[in-house]
Amino acid sequence: MTGASGFVGGAVCRALTARGGTVFAFGRRPTVPAAHLGGARYRTWDLTTGPLADAPDVDAVIHCAGAVTDWGPAAALFAANLTGTRTALAAFPGTRFVHVSTASVYDPFRPNVMVTEDEAPVARYLNAYGASKAAAERAVLADPRAEAIVLRPHAVYGPGDTTLLPRVLSAVRGPLLPAAGTGRQRVSLTSVANLVQACLLAAAGPAGSGVFNIADASPVVIGAALHAILRERGIAARPVYLPAALARPAAAALEGAFLLARRPGPPRVTRYAVGHLAVERTLDITAAREVLGYRPHATSFAGAAAW
């Protein structure tokens, strides 16, 4: 398990150890609480520095390591996502390789309406995150090993979430939650529990290769999802929507200002974020259901107050 110190990697480790599996957990952090890993053995490994000299003999690799951000230097994102993936492939030649990718490899310049796996990668991306993850997918699928599986989740959420929920909550301004679009567009979300299920099916199931969208049982309306998050967190705010035609140039202007000022952190609104809020982003998960035996539950934010 690479990326074991992170949100998704830790959840997969806990699920595997709970089922009696022997898990070798790797991450960049020097130390990780044992509870986060479910007691799995942990070693520090920065994949950008090269393969392990003494890689353990394993049945499968679940590769969760990488940079998950829509803001930052392209070189750093490609090092984490492409170079890191190549390193993991080289460290475990011939082993079944499960690569946790992202639905951000789909076309960011148009709505994604129940997209199927053959609609990505595409020729151009808004930022280095999508481009680097697409390049990593290509590296995995070009590898000569017989068993390689790519999983494409979208907007992963759940206990321990460090990206989606914090970003929503940080956007709240008093009684308002600014958002882009109309609030009526549909979106596929992926609970961490559903993604864990997919990782385990990919690592030990009958299917040895393929690319699979991974999402909750059915899409949700973005406005309803935002209301549910705020309600579960006990936040007395309501979403207000800026039309996409205005949100996109505003985000571009903010990005330009941040770049000119050389500010390290991201602006509160980016073109990437607008693109994932203002238009439909839904995934067809038929292939995962039929080939992997994937049985996802519906989107739910129950218990989000404790996340």
C-alpha positions as CSV (number, residue, x, y, z in Angstrom):
1,M,0.0,0.0,0.0
2,T,1.5,3.3,-1.1
3,G,0.2,6.5,0.3
4,A,-0.8,4.7,3.5
5,S,-0.3,7.8,5.6
6,G,-3.1,9.6,3.7
7,F,-6.9,9.6,3.8
8,V,-7.7,6.9,1.3
9,G,-4.5,4.8,1.9
10,G,-5.1,4.6,5.6
11,A,-8.8,3.6,5.1
12,V,-7.7,0.8,2.7
13,C,-5.0,-0.4,5.2
14,R,-7.6,-0.6,8.0
15,A,-10.0,-2.6,5.8
16,L,-7.3,-5.0,4.7
17,T,-5.9,-5.7,8.2
18,A,-9.5,-6.1,9.5
19,R,-9.9,-8.9,7.0
20,G,-6.7,-10.6,8.2
21,G,-4.5,-9.5,5.3
22,T,-0.8,-8.9,5.7
23,V,-0.2,-5.3,4.7
24,F,3.1,-3.5,4.0
25,A,2.3,0.2,4.3
26,F,4.4,3.0,2.8
27,G,4.1,6.7,3.0
28,R,6.2,9.9,3.1
29,R,5.6,10.8,6.7
30,P,8.2,9.7,9.2
31,T,5.7,8.2,11.6
32,V,2.0,7.3,11.4
33,P,-0.3,6.3,14.3
34,A,-0.8,2.6,14.4
35,A,-4.6,3.1,14.5
36,H,-4.5,4.9,11.2
37,L,-3.0,1.9,9.6
38,G,-5.0,-0.8,11.4
39,G,-1.7,-2.1,12.8
40,A,-0.1,-2.6,9.4
41,R,3.7,-2.5,9.1
42,Y,4.8,0.9,8.1
43,R,7.9,2.3,6.4
44,T,8.8,5.7,5.1
45,W,9.2,5.8,1.4
46,D,9.3,8.9,-0.8
47,L,8.5,7.5,-4.3
48,T,10.2,10.5,-6.0
49,T,13.6,9.3,-4.8
50,G,13.5,5.9,-6.5
51,P,12.4,2.3,-5.9
52,L,12.9,0.3,-2.8
53,A,16.1,-1.9,-2.7
54,D,14.3,-4.5,-0.6
55,A,10.7,-4.5,-1.7
56,P,8.7,-7.2,-0.1
57,D,7.1,-10.1,-2.0
58,V,3.4,-9.3,-2.3
59,D,0.3,-10.5,-4.1
60,A,-0.9,-7.0,-5.1
61,V,0.1,-3.3,-4.9
62,I,-2.6,-0.7,-4.2
63,H,-1.0,2.6,-5.3
64,C,-2.7,5.6,-3.5
65,A,0.3,7.8,-3.2
66,G,0.3,11.1,-5.0
67,A,-0.5,14.8,-4.9
68,V,-4.2,15.7,-4.6
69,T,-4.4,19.4,-5.3
70,D,-5.5,21.7,-8.1
71,W,-2.8,24.3,-7.3
72,G,1.0,24.1,-7.3
73,P,4.1,23.8,-9.5
74,A,3.7,21.5,-12.4
75,A,7.1,19.9,-11.7
76,A,6.1,18.9,-8.2
77,L,2.8,17.4,-9.3
78,F,4.3,15.4,-12.1
79,A,7.1,14.2,-9.7
80,A,4.5,13.0,-7.2
81,N,1.9,11.6,-9.6
82,L,3.9,10.4,-12.7
83,T,7.4,9.8,-11.3
84,G,6.0,8.3,-8.2
85,T,3.8,5.9,-10.2
86,R,6.7,4.8,-12.3
87,T,8.7,4.2,-9.2
88,A,6.0,2.0,-7.7
89,L,5.7,0.0,-10.9
90,A,9.5,-0.5,-11.0
91,A,9.6,-1.6,-7.4
92,F,7.1,-4.4,-7.8
93,P,7.5,-5.8,-11.3
94,G,5.1,-8.5,-12.4
95,T,2.7,-7.9,-9.4
96,R,-1.0,-7.0,-9.8
97,F,-1.0,-3.2,-9.7
98,V,-4.1,-1.2,-8.6
99,H,-3.7,2.4,-9.4
100,V,-6.1,4.9,-7.7
101,S,-6.5,7.6,-10.3
102,T,-9.2,10.3,-10.5
103,A,-12.2,11.4,-12.6
104,S,-10.2,14.6,-13.2
105,V,-8.7,12.8,-16.2
106,Y,-12.0,13.5,-18.1
107,D,-12.5,16.5,-20.2
108,P,-12.5,19.6,-17.9
109,F,-13.8,21.9,-20.7
110,R,-17.2,20.4,-21.1
111,P,-19.8,18.7,-18.9
112,N,-19.2,15.0,-18.2
113,V,-22.6,13.3,-18.4
114,M,-22.5,9.7,-17.3
115,V,-19.0,9.4,-18.9
116,T,-17.6,6.0,-19.7
117,E,-14.0,4.9,-19.2
118,D,-13.1,5.2,-22.9
119,E,-13.7,9.0,-22.8
120,A,-10.3,9.7,-21.1
121,P,-7.6,10.6,-21.1
122,V,-8.0,13.7,-23.2
123,A,-5.7,16.0,-25.1
124,R,-5.6,19.0,-22.7
125,Y,-6.3,19.8,-19.0
126,L,-6.9,22.9,-16.9
127,N,-4.0,22.3,-14.6
128,A,-1.1,20.0,-13.9
129,Y,-3.2,17.8,-11.5
130,G,-5.4,16.4,-14.3
131,A,-2.5,16.2,-16.7
132,S,-0.2,14.4,-14.3
133,K,-2.8,11.9,-13.3
134,A,-3.6,11.2,-16.9
135,A,0.1,10.7,-17.6
136,A,0.3,8.3,-14.6
137,E,-2.6,6.3,-16.0
138,R,-0.8,6.0,-19.3
139,A,2.3,4.7,-17.6
140,V,0.3,2.1,-15.7
141,L,-1.5,0.9,-18.8
142,A,1.7,0.8,-20.9
143,D,3.5,-1.4,-18.4
144,P,4.0,-4.9,-19.7
145,R,2.6,-6.6,-16.6
146,A,-0.6,-8.6,-17.3
147,E,-2.6,-7.4,-14.3
148,A,-3.1,-3.6,-14.0
149,I,-6.3,-2.0,-12.8
150,V,-7.1,1.7,-12.8
151,L,-9.8,3.2,-10.6
152,R,-11.3,6.6,-11.2
153,P,-13.2,8.0,-8.2
154,H,-14.6,11.5,-8.1
155,A,-14.7,13.8,-5.1
156,V,-13.9,11.3,-2.3
157,Y,-15.4,12.1,1.1
158,G,-15.9,10.5,4.4
159,P,-14.3,10.2,7.9
160,G,-10.8,11.6,7.7
161,D,-11.5,13.7,4.5
162,T,-8.7,16.3,4.1
163,T,-9.9,17.8,0.8
164,L,-13.6,17.9,-0.1
165,L,-15.3,18.7,3.2
166,P,-12.7,21.1,4.4
167,R,-12.9,23.0,1.2
168,V,-16.6,23.3,1.4
169,L,-16.5,24.4,5.0
170,S,-13.7,26.9,4.4
171,A,-15.9,28.7,1.7
172,V,-18.7,29.5,4.2
173,R,-19.0,33.3,4.8
174,G,-21.3,34.0,7.6
175,P,-24.8,32.9,6.6
176,L,-23.7,32.1,3.0
177,L,-21.8,29.4,1.1
178,P,-20.8,30.9,-2.3
179,A,-20.9,28.3,-5.1
180,A,-20.8,28.3,-8.9
181,G,-23.5,27.3,-11.3
182,T,-27.2,26.9,-10.4
183,G,-27.2,24.3,-7.7
184,R,-29.3,22.0,-10.0
185,Q,-26.4,20.3,-11.8
186,R,-25.8,16.6,-11.0
187,V,-22.5,15.2,-9.7
188,S,-21.1,11.8,-8.8
189,L,-19.5,11.6,-5.4
190,T,-17.4,8.8,-4.0
191,S,-17.6,7.8,-0.3
192,V,-14.3,6.5,1.0
193,A,-16.1,3.3,2.0
194,N,-17.1,2.7,-1.6
195,L,-13.6,3.5,-2.8
196,V,-12.2,1.0,-0.2
197,Q,-14.6,-1.6,-1.5
198,A,-13.4,-1.0,-5.1
199,C,-9.7,-1.2,-4.0
200,L,-10.2,-4.6,-2.3
201,L,-12.1,-6.0,-5.3
202,A,-9.4,-4.8,-7.7
203,A,-6.6,-6.2,-5.5
204,A,-8.1,-9.7,-4.9
205,G,-11.0,-10.1,-7.2
206,P,-11.3,-12.2,-10.4
207,A,-10.7,-9.2,-12.8
208,G,-7.0,-8.7,-13.4
209,S,-7.1,-5.7,-15.6
210,G,-9.2,-2.7,-16.8
211,V,-10.2,0.9,-16.1
212,F,-13.2,1.5,-13.9
213,N,-15.2,4.6,-12.7
214,I,-15.9,4.4,-9.0
215,A,-18.7,6.4,-7.5
216,D,-21.6,6.2,-5.1
217,A,-24.7,4.3,-6.3
218,S,-26.2,7.2,-8.2
219,P,-25.4,10.9,-8.8
220,V,-26.8,13.7,-6.5
221,V,-27.8,17.2,-7.1
222,I,-25.0,19.5,-6.0
223,G,-27.4,21.9,-4.2
224,A,-28.9,19.1,-2.2
225,A,-25.5,17.8,-1.3
226,L,-24.3,21.2,0.0
227,H,-27.4,21.6,2.1
228,A,-26.9,18.1,3.6
229,I,-23.2,18.8,4.5
230,L,-24.1,22.1,6.2
231,R,-27.1,20.5,8.0
232,E,-25.0,17.6,9.3
233,R,-22.3,20.0,10.5
234,G,-24.8,22.2,12.2
235,I,-23.9,25.3,10.1
236,A,-26.6,27.9,9.6
237,A,-25.7,28.9,6.1
238,R,-27.2,28.5,2.7
239,P,-25.6,28.1,-0.7
240,V,-25.7,31.1,-3.1
241,Y,-24.8,30.6,-6.7
242,L,-22.7,32.7,-9.1
243,P,-23.4,31.8,-12.8
244,A,-20.6,29.8,-14.4
245,A,-20.2,32.5,-17.1
246,L,-19.1,34.9,-14.3
247,A,-17.4,32.4,-12.0
248,R,-14.9,31.2,-14.6
249,P,-13.4,34.6,-15.5
250,A,-13.4,35.6,-11.8
251,A,-11.5,32.4,-10.9
252,A,-9.0,33.0,-13.7
253,A,-8.4,36.6,-12.5
254,L,-7.8,35.3,-8.9
255,E,-5.4,32.7,-10.2
256,G,-3.5,35.3,-12.1
257,A,-3.3,37.6,-9.1
258,F,-2.0,34.8,-6.9
259,L,0.6,33.8,-9.5
260,L,1.8,37.4,-9.9
261,A,2.0,37.8,-6.1
262,R,3.8,34.4,-5.9
263,R,1.5,33.3,-3.1
264,P,2.2,29.6,-2.2
265,G,-1.4,28.8,-1.2
266,P,-4.3,28.4,-3.7
267,P,-7.0,31.1,-4.1
268,R,-10.4,30.2,-2.6
269,V,-11.8,29.8,-6.1
270,T,-10.0,28.2,-9.0
271,R,-11.1,27.3,-12.6
272,Y,-10.8,23.7,-11.6
273,A,-13.1,24.0,-8.7
274,V,-15.6,26.0,-10.8
275,G,-15.5,23.3,-13.4
276,H,-16.4,20.6,-10.9
277,L,-19.3,22.6,-9.4
278,A,-20.9,24.6,-12.2
279,V,-21.6,21.8,-14.7
280,E,-22.6,18.1,-14.6
281,R,-19.8,15.7,-13.6
282,T,-21.4,12.2,-13.5
283,L,-19.8,8.8,-14.0
284,D,-21.2,5.6,-15.5
285,I,-20.2,2.8,-13.1
286,T,-21.6,-0.1,-15.1
287,A,-18.2,-1.6,-15.8
288,A,-17.3,-1.6,-12.1
289,R,-20.6,-3.3,-11.2
290,E,-20.4,-5.9,-13.9
291,V,-16.7,-6.7,-14.0
292,L,-15.4,-6.1,-10.4
293,G,-18.7,-7.0,-8.7
294,Y,-18.8,-3.5,-7.2
295,R,-21.9,-2.8,-5.0
296,P,-21.8,0.8,-3.9
297,H,-24.1,2.4,-1.3
298,A,-25.8,5.8,-1.9
299,T,-24.3,9.1,-1.1
300,S,-24.7,10.0,2.6
301,F,-23.2,12.7,4.9
302,A,-24.7,11.1,8.0
303,G,-22.2,11.6,10.9
304,A,-20.3,14.3,9.1
305,A,-20.3,16.3,12.3
306,A,-17.7,13.9,13.6
307,W,-15.5,13.7,10.5
